[in-house]
Amino acid sequence: MREGAAIDKSTWRASLRARVGAVGRLVVDLALPPACLGCGRPVASAGALCAPCWGRLRLIERPFCQRLAIPFSYDIGPEALSAEAIADPPPFDRLRAVAVYDELSGRIVQGLKYHDHTELARSIGAMMARAADDITGDAHIVAPVPLHPRRLWQRRFNQSAMIAAEIARRLGKPHVPDLVDRIKPTPRQVGLKAAERAANVQGAFRVSPEAKRKLAGRRVLLVDDVYTTGATAKAVTRALLRGGAASVDVVVFARVVEGPG
């Protein structure tokens, strides 16, 4: 098949999926009133938070570490780095996050990830695109943290890929969900310590020879839902850099913040 024909066919499929998705959302909105992302109370529009939940969401806003998005209690300069970023620099350039991970932000993520509320991807992606506004202009392509095929078959969708697709749509950038392969079926990271998380994902990701052609010299915006110790984001970043990426930035919905931050 000619390359142009393949692109046209891919574009047609994407357009069809978007139209079907829009019709599906309309049907759902007519059948069920829009509900708050956090608590399920009725709200004016789909994908919104009610006033109490919005007030409780701990947004990560400046001042924060420019490398790891760790909030600072006071402003120490526009390019300030946290002690963690200085002592153990990550392989990616910059991380951005919407909110601190807590009960509320965790409930929003889990609604998409474990309870099949796939409609949340649109709102979560919109918030993440805004949170990463200062770094998205540098990106050439948007890619999600991948699931292992076995996990994907069990869950039926990759929540990070759904969010990445929405972010890419808003940015007008290519979404490349198959840029990285997860070749090792790792156990879930929940409950593991930092060293155990790092060991768990070691050697778990690979960029295929076919994907390297898409990646060569590109700046990647890597999308995930939650940043805890960063083991997964760092492992995927290393795979991307080995595969030829020029640089990697990361955006998540929520990140764990130790201490009072």
C-alpha positions as a LaTeX table, in Angstrom:
\begin{tabular}{lrrr}
\hline
Residue & $x$ (\AA) & $y$ (\AA) & $z$ (\AA) \\
\hline
Met1 & 0.00 & 0.00 & 0.00 \\
Arg2 & 1.28 & 3.49 & $-0.82$ \\
Glu3 & 2.30 & 5.60 & 2.19 \\
Gly4 & $-0.21$ & 8.34 & 1.33 \\
Ala5 & $-3.05$ & 5.83 & 1.12 \\
Ala6 & $-2.06$ & 4.36 & 4.48 \\
Ile7 & $-2.10$ & 7.80 & 6.08 \\
Asp8 & $-5.49$ & 8.61 & 4.53 \\
Lys9 & $-6.92$ & 5.34 & 5.79 \\
Ser10 & $-5.53$ & 5.95 & 9.29 \\
Thr11 & $-6.97$ & 9.47 & 9.31 \\
Trp12 & $-10.37$ & 8.17 & 8.14 \\
Arg13 & $-10.42$ & 5.60 & 10.93 \\
Ala14 & $-9.50$ & 8.21 & 13.53 \\
Ser15 & $-12.23$ & 10.53 & 12.24 \\
Leu16 & $-14.79$ & 7.73 & 12.36 \\
Arg17 & $-13.84$ & 6.84 & 15.92 \\
Ala18 & $-14.18$ & 10.50 & 16.93 \\
Arg19 & $-17.66$ & 10.75 & 15.38 \\
Val20 & $-18.81$ & 7.52 & 16.99 \\
Gly21 & $-17.40$ & 8.70 & 20.32 \\
Ala22 & $-19.25$ & 12.01 & 20.06 \\
Val23 & $-22.55$ & 10.23 & 19.34 \\
Gly24 & $-21.93$ & 7.88 & 22.28 \\
Arg25 & $-21.27$ & 10.79 & 24.62 \\
Leu26 & $-24.46$ & 12.49 & 23.48 \\
Val27 & $-26.49$ & 9.35 & 24.18 \\
Val28 & $-24.95$ & 9.02 & 27.64 \\
Asp29 & $-25.56$ & 12.70 & 28.43 \\
Leu30 & $-29.21$ & 12.35 & 27.43 \\
Ala31 & $-29.70$ & 9.20 & 29.50 \\
Leu32 & $-27.72$ & 10.25 & 32.58 \\
Pro33 & $-27.11$ & 13.73 & 34.03 \\
Pro34 & $-23.46$ & 14.84 & 34.13 \\
Ala35 & $-21.76$ & 13.83 & 37.39 \\
Cys36 & $-18.81$ & 15.25 & 39.32 \\
Leu37 & $-15.51$ & 13.54 & 38.56 \\
Gly38 & $-14.74$ & 13.27 & 42.25 \\
Cys39 & $-17.95$ & 12.46 & 44.12 \\
Gly40 & $-20.63$ & 11.74 & 41.53 \\
Arg41 & $-22.92$ & 14.64 & 42.46 \\
Pro42 & $-24.82$ & 16.24 & 39.55 \\
Val43 & $-22.92$ & 19.05 & 37.81 \\
Ala44 & $-23.72$ & 21.42 & 34.96 \\
Ser45 & $-21.49$ & 19.78 & 32.34 \\
Ala46 & $-19.82$ & 16.43 & 31.78 \\
Gly47 & $-16.25$ & 16.08 & 33.01 \\
Ala48 & $-16.52$ & 18.80 & 35.66 \\
Leu49 & $-15.89$ & 18.88 & 39.39 \\
Cys50 & $-18.48$ & 20.15 & 41.84 \\
Ala51 & $-17.51$ & 23.21 & 43.90 \\
Pro52 & $-16.61$ & 21.24 & 47.08 \\
Cys53 & $-14.41$ & 18.77 & 45.16 \\
Trp54 & $-12.74$ & 21.55 & 43.18 \\
Gly55 & $-11.91$ & 23.25 & 46.46 \\
Arg56 & $-10.40$ & 20.02 & 47.82 \\
Leu57 & $-8.30$ & 19.19 & 44.75 \\
Arg58 & $-4.71$ & 20.05 & 45.66 \\
Leu59 & $-3.52$ & 21.59 & 42.40 \\
Ile60 & 0.22 & 21.79 & 41.76 \\
Glu61 & 0.82 & 25.40 & 40.90 \\
Arg62 & 3.91 & 27.58 & 40.95 \\
Pro63 & 6.23 & 27.73 & 42.75 \\
Phe64 & 7.41 & 24.16 & 42.14 \\
Cys65 & 10.56 & 22.28 & 41.11 \\
Gln66 & 11.04 & 22.82 & 37.39 \\
Arg67 & 12.34 & 19.27 & 36.96 \\
Leu68 & 10.01 & 17.19 & 39.14 \\
Ala69 & 6.96 & 19.42 & 39.83 \\
Ile70 & 7.44 & 19.11 & 43.59 \\
Pro71 & 5.60 & 22.07 & 45.17 \\
Phe72 & 7.60 & 24.63 & 47.12 \\
Ser73 & 6.19 & 26.39 & 50.18 \\
Tyr74 & 7.66 & 29.68 & 48.94 \\
Asp75 & 9.14 & 31.04 & 45.71 \\
Ile76 & 12.91 & 30.56 & 45.40 \\
Gly77 & 13.23 & 31.48 & 41.73 \\
Pro78 & 11.75 & 30.55 & 38.34 \\
Glu79 & 14.27 & 27.77 & 37.56 \\
Ala80 & 14.59 & 26.40 & 41.10 \\
Leu81 & 15.19 & 22.69 & 41.56 \\
Ser82 & 14.25 & 20.50 & 44.49 \\
Ala83 & 16.84 & 18.63 & 46.55 \\
Glu84 & 15.56 & 15.39 & 44.97 \\
Ala85 & 16.11 & 16.68 & 41.42 \\
Ile86 & 19.65 & 17.80 & 42.29 \\
Ala87 & 20.65 & 14.63 & 44.18 \\
Asp88 & 19.10 & 12.14 & 41.73 \\
Pro89 & 18.33 & 13.80 & 38.37 \\
Pro90 & 15.76 & 11.87 & 36.33 \\
Pro91 & 16.48 & 10.84 & 32.73 \\
Phe92 & 13.56 & 12.93 & 31.47 \\
Asp93 & 13.87 & 16.71 & 31.22 \\
Arg94 & 10.72 & 17.95 & 32.98 \\
Leu95 & 7.66 & 16.59 & 34.77 \\
Arg96 & 4.31 & 18.34 & 35.04 \\
Ala97 & 1.31 & 17.23 & 37.11 \\
Val98 & $-2.20$ & 18.52 & 37.69 \\
Ala99 & $-2.54$ & 17.68 & 41.38 \\
Val100 & $-1.01$ & 16.10 & 44.44 \\
Tyr101 & $-1.99$ & 12.45 & 44.75 \\
Asp102 & $-4.47$ & 12.00 & 47.57 \\
Glu103 & $-7.86$ & 10.40 & 48.16 \\
Leu104 & $-9.70$ & 12.73 & 45.75 \\
Ser105 & $-7.22$ & 12.73 & 42.85 \\
Gly106 & $-6.76$ & 8.99 & 43.33 \\
Arg107 & $-10.51$ & 8.44 & 43.08 \\
Ile108 & $-10.61$ & 10.35 & 39.79 \\
Val109 & $-7.77$ & 8.28 & 38.31 \\
Gln110 & $-9.18$ & 5.00 & 39.60 \\
Gly111 & $-12.58$ & 5.80 & 38.12 \\
Leu112 & $-10.97$ & 5.70 & 34.68 \\
Lys113 & $-8.39$ & 3.01 & 35.36 \\
Tyr114 & $-10.38$ & 0.39 & 37.25 \\
His115 & $-14.07$ & 1.27 & 36.94 \\
Asp116 & $-14.41$ & 1.65 & 33.18 \\
His117 & $-15.35$ & 5.33 & 33.28 \\
Thr118 & $-13.55$ & 5.91 & 30.01 \\
Glu119 & $-15.42$ & 9.18 & 29.52 \\
Leu120 & $-13.12$ & 10.66 & 32.19 \\
Ala121 & $-10.15$ & 10.52 & 29.79 \\
Arg122 & $-11.38$ & 13.63 & 28.00 \\
Ser123 & $-11.53$ & 15.81 & 31.12 \\
Ile124 & $-8.36$ & 14.39 & 32.65 \\
Gly125 & $-6.52$ & 14.97 & 29.37 \\
Ala126 & $-7.76$ & 18.56 & 29.20 \\
Met127 & $-6.50$ & 19.29 & 32.72 \\
Met128 & $-3.15$ & 17.66 & 31.98 \\
Ala129 & $-2.70$ & 19.64 & 28.77 \\
Arg130 & $-3.25$ & 22.86 & 30.74 \\
Ala131 & $-0.86$ & 21.78 & 33.51 \\
Ala132 & 1.87 & 21.08 & 30.94 \\
Asp133 & 1.24 & 24.21 & 28.90 \\
Asp134 & 4.78 & 25.54 & 29.41 \\
Ile135 & 6.46 & 22.40 & 28.02 \\
Thr136 & 4.10 & 21.05 & 25.35 \\
Gly137 & 5.29 & 23.45 & 22.67 \\
Asp138 & 8.62 & 21.60 & 22.55 \\
Ala139 & 7.06 & 18.19 & 21.88 \\
His140 & 7.02 & 16.60 & 18.43 \\
Ile141 & 4.96 & 13.54 & 19.41 \\
Val142 & 2.78 & 12.37 & 22.31 \\
Ala143 & 3.14 & 8.81 & 23.61 \\
Pro144 & 1.59 & 6.90 & 26.54 \\
Val145 & 3.24 & 4.57 & 28.99 \\
Pro146 & 2.31 & 1.17 & 27.49 \\
Leu147 & 0.58 & $-1.80$ & 29.07 \\
His148 & 1.79 & $-5.34$ & 28.59 \\
Pro149 & $-0.49$ & $-7.16$ & 26.08 \\
Arg150 & $-1.72$ & $-9.47$ & 28.81 \\
Arg151 & $-2.74$ & $-6.55$ & 31.04 \\
Leu152 & $-4.28$ & $-4.76$ & 28.08 \\
Trp153 & $-6.37$ & $-7.83$ & 27.27 \\
Gln154 & $-7.57$ & $-8.02$ & 30.90 \\
Arg155 & $-8.40$ & $-4.31$ & 31.20 \\
Arg156 & $-9.53$ & $-3.88$ & 27.54 \\
Phe157 & $-8.02$ & $-0.40$ & 27.28 \\
Asn158 & $-4.91$ & 1.55 & 28.25 \\
Gln159 & $-6.00$ & 4.55 & 30.30 \\
Ser160 & $-2.73$ & 6.38 & 29.60 \\
Ala161 & $-3.23$ & 5.94 & 25.85 \\
Met162 & $-6.77$ & 7.34 & 26.08 \\
Ile163 & $-5.49$ & 10.38 & 27.98 \\
Ala164 & $-2.55$ & 10.79 & 25.57 \\
Ala165 & $-4.93$ & 10.77 & 22.60 \\
Glu166 & $-6.92$ & 13.63 & 24.14 \\
Ile167 & $-3.78$ & 15.63 & 24.94 \\
Ala168 & $-2.45$ & 15.11 & 21.41 \\
Arg169 & $-5.78$ & 16.21 & 19.94 \\
Arg170 & $-5.73$ & 19.41 & 21.97 \\
Leu171 & $-2.11$ & 20.14 & 21.07 \\
Gly172 & $-2.45$ & 19.23 & 17.41 \\
Lys173 & 0.47 & 16.81 & 17.77 \\
Pro174 & 0.75 & 13.20 & 16.55 \\
His175 & $-0.32$ & 10.55 & 19.05 \\
Val176 & 1.89 & 7.46 & 18.72 \\
Pro177 & 0.54 & 4.78 & 21.10 \\
Asp178 & 2.84 & 2.03 & 19.79 \\
Leu179 & 6.11 & 3.89 & 20.24 \\
Val180 & 7.22 & 1.73 & 23.19 \\
Asp181 & 6.51 & $-1.96$ & 23.82 \\
Arg182 & 6.10 & $-3.39$ & 27.31 \\
Ile183 & 7.87 & $-6.72$ & 26.90 \\
Lys184 & 7.88 & $-7.84$ & 30.54 \\
Pro185 & 4.60 & $-8.61$ & 32.36 \\
Thr186 & 5.48 & $-6.84$ & 35.60 \\
Pro187 & 3.40 & $-7.18$ & 38.78 \\
Arg188 & 1.51 & $-4.07$ & 39.89 \\
Gln189 & 3.63 & $-1.45$ & 41.61 \\
Val190 & 1.11 & $-0.73$ & 44.39 \\
Gly191 & 2.65 & $-1.38$ & 47.80 \\
Leu192 & 6.24 & $-1.72$ & 46.55 \\
Lys193 & 9.08 & 0.41 & 47.88 \\
Ala194 & 11.11 & 2.64 & 45.58 \\
Ala195 & 13.93 & 0.12 & 45.02 \\
Glu196 & 11.41 & $-2.68$ & 44.43 \\
Arg197 & 9.52 & $-0.55$ & 41.90 \\
Ala198 & 12.74 & 0.20 & 40.00 \\
Ala199 & 13.71 & $-3.48$ & 39.94 \\
Asn200 & 10.19 & $-4.44$ & 38.87 \\
Val201 & 10.33 & $-2.40$ & 35.66 \\
Gln202 & 13.98 & $-2.98$ & 34.80 \\
Gly203 & 14.16 & $-4.26$ & 31.23 \\
Ala204 & 10.38 & $-4.03$ & 30.85 \\
Phe205 & 10.29 & $-1.57$ & 27.93 \\
Arg206 & 11.70 & $-1.58$ & 24.43 \\
Val207 & 11.47 & 0.52 & 21.28 \\
Ser208 & 11.11 & $-1.75$ & 18.25 \\
Pro209 & 13.21 & $-1.21$ & 15.09 \\
Glu210 & 10.03 & $-0.05$ & 13.29 \\
Ala211 & 9.26 & 2.50 & 16.03 \\
Lys212 & 12.82 & 3.83 & 16.00 \\
Arg213 & 12.14 & 5.34 & 12.58 \\
Lys214 & 9.24 & 7.34 & 14.03 \\
Leu215 & 11.29 & 8.32 & 17.07 \\
Ala216 & 14.65 & 9.38 & 15.65 \\
Gly217 & 15.49 & 12.91 & 16.76 \\
Arg218 & 11.99 & 13.58 & 18.10 \\
Arg219 & 11.10 & 15.26 & 21.39 \\
Val220 & 8.53 & 13.13 & 23.19 \\
Leu221 & 5.78 & 14.10 & 25.62 \\
Leu222 & 5.26 & 10.94 & 27.70 \\
Val223 & 1.84 & 10.51 & 29.33 \\
Asp224 & 0.93 & 8.51 & 32.45 \\
Asp225 & $-1.78$ & 8.79 & 35.09 \\
Val226 & 0.18 & 8.83 & 38.37 \\
Tyr227 & 3.81 & 9.50 & 39.34 \\
Thr228 & 4.78 & 7.80 & 42.61 \\
Thr229 & 8.53 & 7.13 & 42.75 \\
Gly230 & 8.95 & 7.67 & 39.01 \\
Ala231 & 10.27 & 4.15 & 38.37 \\
Thr232 & 7.96 & 3.52 & 35.41 \\
Ala233 & 8.36 & 6.96 & 33.81 \\
Lys234 & 12.14 & 6.74 & 34.17 \\
Ala235 & 12.28 & 3.23 & 32.68 \\
Val236 & 10.16 & 4.25 & 29.68 \\
Thr237 & 12.24 & 7.41 & 29.23 \\
Arg238 & 15.46 & 5.40 & 29.13 \\
Ala239 & 13.96 & 3.10 & 26.50 \\
Leu240 & 12.93 & 6.12 & 24.42 \\
Leu241 & 16.36 & 7.72 & 24.66 \\
Arg242 & 18.04 & 4.45 & 23.71 \\
Gly243 & 15.62 & 4.28 & 20.79 \\
Gly244 & 16.78 & 7.63 & 19.45 \\
Ala245 & 14.54 & 10.25 & 21.09 \\
Ala246 & 16.12 & 13.69 & 21.36 \\
Ser247 & 14.47 & 14.33 & 24.74 \\
Val248 & 11.52 & 13.31 & 26.89 \\
Asp249 & 9.14 & 15.36 & 29.04 \\
Val250 & 6.49 & 13.73 & 31.24 \\
Val251 & 2.97 & 14.78 & 32.19 \\
Val252 & 0.75 & 12.99 & 34.72 \\
Phe253 & $-2.56$ & 13.70 & 36.39 \\
Ala254 & $-1.32$ & 13.29 & 39.96 \\
Arg255 & 2.04 & 12.92 & 41.63 \\
Val256 & 2.87 & 11.69 & 45.11 \\
Val257 & 4.39 & 14.41 & 47.30 \\
Glu258 & 6.17 & 13.37 & 50.48 \\
Gly259 & 5.78 & 15.42 & 53.62 \\
Pro260 & 3.59 & 18.49 & 54.13 \\
Gly261 & 3.97 & 19.79 & 50.47 \\
\hline
\end{tabular}
